[in-house]
């Protein structure tokens, strides 16, 4: 009997929907932070995962831990948040999430639900004395794997929700969108090859913005 790749993929998701196995072994190699160590976990999807791979120098010799998983949506990140963030005992978490929800990777959802999941991650972090940086969703004009969704304005609206939540709750809002959007509110062509994922030039724009936000978050400790 022939089993399709899609069926195998769905079976794998059913067994470990949030992909808790992805970093389970690596997490064991991280001991408690040393005195004075200001550990930072970058929580996200393929944009965060690709960041570590495409520009490892940004993470080298810094207490930065990348915990991105390609394709993930906010409910999946919320499930693994305790394992992949809280148990690593960071001083700061930088959350970059939401674009795959807009794309419908784990089914239809609303902006309110996406924001609720992001808020839940922020609340879990704060309950464990972890300072929170909430990142804007990067601009997207169209998703190549699911064209026709017209995500640009949805992302603008979601970013407004993230910004307002950050301001209301005294969190740091990290605005990547403004520096990376073109006139269509999509990703600038010089900053990515597929309209969704940054290239090295894109990450080079993100990095000083992230470091500035991390520094602001550490001041709140």
Protein Blocks (a to p, Z undefined) as FASTA:
>chain_A
ZZdfklmmmmmmmmmmnommlmmmmmmmpccddehiacddddddfklmmmmmmmmmlmgo
pacdcdbdehiafklmmmmmmmmmmmnopabdcddehjlmmnomnopadfklmmmmmmmm
mmmmmmnopacddddddddfbdfklghklpmlmmmmmmmmmmmmmmmnopacddfklmmc
cfkopacfklofnomaccfklmmmmmmmmmmmmmmmmmmZZ
